[in-house]
Amino acid sequence: MSKFEAAMDKAEAQLKEQKVRVDRELLDAIGKSLGPSLYKKDASLVAAGQKKELETIKKNFLVKKLGLEDGPKLDKAMDKAVDKIGRSRRNKLRPAFYYILVKNLKKEEVFV
């Protein structure tokens, strides 16, 4: 099994723990878009408790990558993603977090 497959299996397992139905093709596409950061321990996780981290996700992923307009809707979407994975869960895997955002914001077409 490749490093990529192992990382995606972990993300899929985290999503399934939260009873999220997973489209593996979409999850893999999101994972590929993360590039080498997927394999770096710190970069592969979302520090949802850090405002700066969430601002970076909003600016670089939601606005630039997904083409969404900045606003309260994006903050609410990130808040829902944090709730879905679990606020008390320390290790929120970036591919899983982004997958929830993409599904909730209905932006799957960016990755297919």
C-alpha positions as CSV (number, residue, x, y, z in Angstrom):
1,M,0.0,0.0,0.0
2,S,1.3,3.4,-0.9
3,K,1.7,6.3,1.5
4,F,-1.1,8.1,-0.4
5,E,-3.5,5.1,0.0
6,A,-2.7,4.8,3.7
7,A,-3.4,8.5,4.3
8,M,-6.7,8.3,2.4
9,D,-7.7,5.2,4.3
10,K,-7.1,7.0,7.6
11,A,-9.2,10.0,6.3
12,E,-12.0,7.6,5.1
13,A,-12.0,5.9,8.5
14,Q,-12.3,9.2,10.3
15,L,-15.2,10.2,8.1
16,K,-17.0,6.8,8.6
17,E,-16.6,7.1,12.4
18,Q,-18.7,10.2,12.1
19,K,-21.2,8.4,9.9
20,V,-20.3,10.4,6.8
21,R,-20.9,8.5,3.5
22,V,-17.6,8.7,1.6
23,D,-17.2,9.0,-2.2
24,R,-13.6,7.6,-2.3
25,E,-13.0,9.1,-5.8
26,L,-13.8,12.6,-4.4
27,L,-11.7,12.0,-1.2
28,D,-8.8,10.8,-3.3
29,A,-9.0,13.9,-5.6
30,I,-9.0,16.2,-2.5
31,G,-6.1,14.3,-1.1
32,K,-4.1,14.7,-4.4
33,S,-4.8,18.4,-4.3
34,L,-3.0,18.7,-1.0
35,G,0.3,17.6,-2.5
36,P,3.2,16.7,-0.3
37,S,1.6,18.4,2.8
38,L,-0.5,15.3,3.0
39,Y,2.6,13.4,4.3
40,K,3.8,16.0,6.8
41,K,2.4,15.3,10.3
42,D,1.7,18.9,11.2
43,A,0.4,19.9,7.8
44,S,-1.8,16.9,7.4
45,L,-3.9,18.0,10.5
46,V,-6.2,20.9,10.9
47,A,-5.7,22.9,14.1
48,A,-9.4,23.9,14.3
49,G,-8.8,25.7,17.6
50,Q,-6.5,28.2,16.0
51,K,-8.2,31.2,14.3
52,K,-5.2,31.8,12.0
53,E,-5.4,28.2,10.7
54,L,-9.1,28.6,9.9
55,E,-8.5,31.9,8.2
56,T,-5.8,30.2,6.0
57,I,-8.2,27.4,5.1
58,K,-10.9,30.0,4.2
59,K,-8.5,32.1,2.1
60,N,-6.5,29.4,0.3
61,F,-9.0,26.5,0.0
62,L,-12.5,27.9,0.1
63,V,-11.9,31.2,-1.7
64,K,-9.0,30.4,-4.0
65,K,-9.5,26.6,-4.7
66,L,-13.2,26.3,-4.6
67,G,-13.9,29.8,-5.9
68,L,-16.3,30.8,-3.2
69,E,-17.0,34.4,-2.0
70,D,-15.6,35.2,1.5
71,G,-18.3,35.7,4.0
72,P,-20.1,34.4,7.1
73,K,-21.3,31.4,5.1
74,L,-17.8,30.0,4.9
75,D,-17.2,30.5,8.7
76,K,-20.4,28.6,9.3
77,A,-19.4,25.8,6.9
78,M,-16.0,25.4,8.8
79,D,-17.8,25.4,12.1
80,K,-20.1,22.6,10.9
81,A,-17.1,20.6,9.7
82,V,-15.4,21.0,13.1
83,D,-18.7,19.8,14.8
84,K,-19.0,16.9,12.3
85,I,-15.5,15.5,13.0
86,G,-15.9,16.4,16.7
87,R,-14.7,19.4,18.6
88,S,-13.0,17.3,21.2
89,R,-11.1,15.3,18.6
90,R,-7.6,16.6,18.6
91,N,-6.5,15.1,15.2
92,K,-8.7,16.4,12.5
93,L,-7.3,15.0,9.3
94,R,-7.1,17.6,6.6
95,P,-8.5,15.5,3.8
96,A,-11.5,14.5,5.9
97,F,-12.0,18.1,7.0
98,Y,-11.8,19.4,3.4
99,Y,-14.1,16.6,2.2
100,I,-16.8,17.7,4.6
101,L,-16.4,21.3,3.4
102,V,-16.6,20.3,-0.2
103,K,-19.8,18.2,0.3
104,N,-21.5,20.8,2.5
105,L,-20.8,23.6,0.1
106,K,-21.7,21.4,-2.9
107,K,-18.4,22.1,-4.7
108,E,-17.7,18.5,-5.9
109,E,-17.4,19.6,-9.5
110,V,-14.0,21.3,-8.7
111,F,-12.5,17.9,-8.1
112,V,-14.1,15.7,-10.8
